[in-house]
Amino acid sequence: MTRFNGLDEFGLIAHLTARYRAALQKQEPAAGGVLVDIGDDAAVLAAVAGEELLMTTDTMVEGVHFLPETMGFADVGYKAVAASVSDIAAMGGTPRYVVLSIAIADAVSLPDLEALYDGVAAICSDARCALVGGDVVHTPGPFVITSTVLGGVPAGTAVKRSGARPGDVVFVTGTVGASGAGLALLQASGVLLPADEAAALRTCHQRPLPQVGAGQILRSCGATSLDDISDGLASELNEIARASQVRLRIDTARIPLLPALQNFARSRSEDPYEYAWYGGEDYQLVGTASPFAFARALAQCESIGVKLTQIGRVEPGDGEVVAQFPDGRIDLVEPRGYNHFK
Amino acid sequence: MTRFNGLDEFGLIAHLTARYRAALQKQEPAAGGVLVDIGDDAAVLAAVAGEELLMTTDTMVEGVHFLPETMGFADVGYKAVAASVSDIAAMGGTPRYVVLSIAIADAVSLPDLEALYDGVAAICSDARCALVGGDVVHTPGPFVITSTVLGGVPAGTAVKRSGARPGDVVFVTGTVGASGAGLALLQASGVLLPADEAAALRTCHQRPLPQVGAGQILRSCGATSLDDISDGLASELNEIARASQVRLRIDTARIPLLPALQNFARSRSEDPYEYAWYGGEDYQLVGTASPFAFARALAQCESIGVKLTQIGRVEPGDGEVVAQFPDGRIDLVEPRGYNHFK
């Protein structure tokens, strides 16, 4: 069978590994730590003295997590690894090593897979980590990709979800909701936005950049909780509130939205905040810190070009999230968001 | 939707995590190293001073890697993690932490998933490692499971495939071919073997025990190369020969076969060695060592109940494997075995 130009499983792995290496835009910063690379039974990796390890995994299924119409294979490769890198960022850590497993559907071509590994190289360059292994199998069903990322964090400093305390500031990095709006835009017909605004929303959906630098700053400044926005602000805030057993009071007018998102929602007579609360896949960070720690982190994040915005405060409570609207109305925010099997 | 007794994604993860913990037969030896467990963005894990890290991943797809008729869900959970643990064993390492991703097909029930996590608990008990995270998603296609295992090995001692030297002994642990014969038996009709022999072959296929202890002994005794038998003896020996740029001469009469395998093959008028060469999924170890190192490892492996058998020797060469038969005939062994896309 000559499905992949006659490449068998081992040939395909070698081909895609070479493709990944050629596509790397920068030196892999972790490369010095890779002692035995792709090709043996397991990768051998240097540990960093004084660090604890962070490990996380994410799976994306075609037709469930992405559609061919909204995500090219390069985007899929980028975003699959970005989702795991974002989990490392949400602990305040440094992503270092990636292993990638793909189950290849019948309709997938060699150029598709090459594009996938170009996308993986792009996120590995952006997040300064290295692909060190994986598995490549066939599936009669839809394409499935699983990314597992190993990272490090100075011992005893990982930022959990459970440390929010009354009096803390609630903050987010960047803006929220653009990824969900980008998806809606990709599925919409007609011209709804100027080209640059449309491109900005699409990029937020297809190539979300995990906030590794901001996570490290927030950790070193003493953030008390941190989570990444994969399922939407409503879901993540509820996770922090529940894990910390506090009430988070959110001032909705302070939630930072991209102007392109506001224009997009206006063009469809939608509430732009719906995308922020329930859209998900922004891969921004949301968390809490003392006012003093927040002020320090704000300045340091600004120095790396990341905007940190206070969106509320922490109060005594029992694990709930309330939204306070400009008209004075207050609502309980349910933890709904993207959720399998619901 | 009440597909899993009304559990949503988060409830399902909590339910299966509890199931895993309840099913653990022994204390997780790595549990002391788990600083932040399942439930936050990423697991936080202690590194062991003086060790390097080992990382490997394996994916199994229903209908490709296993069939409902031959593998129950508990077997699937066991074997998926065992495949990755075996890769750690093949580096001479210690498996410590597991993350597991499952893409759940429509036909899968909650009892199926509970059985899966019972199997995961069984292999984690057997291999003394801990499940520390994962992902649970829906797929419209076949069930897919991806296991990623993180292990450790004393710095600078990981056993690669590339160190075989002329004069070395070629060895295997245990017996070879029983997994492939077990699969054939599970797919056959009629009574072909006594019940105890049939059960032995089935167990070799459904619950292969990775050779972690033997791998550690072989590493500490100075084995020059090591590989685990996932694709069959022919494929793994060729990998060692090619990586080490030597010739491996195998004395076929010395390849250790389970009596049950010999009886099974005889009952079907098959060559039992075909299962050893090309069956795969034995998850035994194959490798090379100096005669002195081999003698030391032989005694130590015997003390933990693992048989080590010399099956050949290493000669100068260019990466080939030759088989020498009892009748004096010599054949080149092609690296075929289980291979996707071929």
Interface residues (C-beta under 8 A of the other chain):
Chain A: M1 R3 F4 L7 D8 E9 F10 L12 L35 V36 D40 D41 A42 A43 V44 L45 A46 A47 A49 E51 E52 L53 L54 M55 T56 T57 D58 T59 M60 V61 G63 V64 H65 D87 I88 A90 M91 G93 Y97 V99 L100 S101 I102 A103 I104 A105 V132 G133 G134 D135 V136 V137 H138 T139 P140 G141 P142 V144 T146 T148 L150 G151 V153 A158 K160 R161 L226 D227 D228 A243 N339 H340 F341 K342
Chain B: M1 R3 F4 L7 D8 E9 F10 L12 L35 V36 D40 D41 A42 A43 V44 L45 A46 A47 A49 E51 E52 L53 L54 M55 T56 T57 D58 T59 M60 V61 G63 V64 H65 S86 D87 I88 A90 M91 G93 Y97 V99 L100 S101 I102 A103 I104 A105 V132 G133 G134 D135 V136 V137 H138 T139 P140 G141 P142 V144 T146 T148 L150 G151 V153 A158 K160 R161 L226 D227 D228 A243 N339 H340 F341 K342
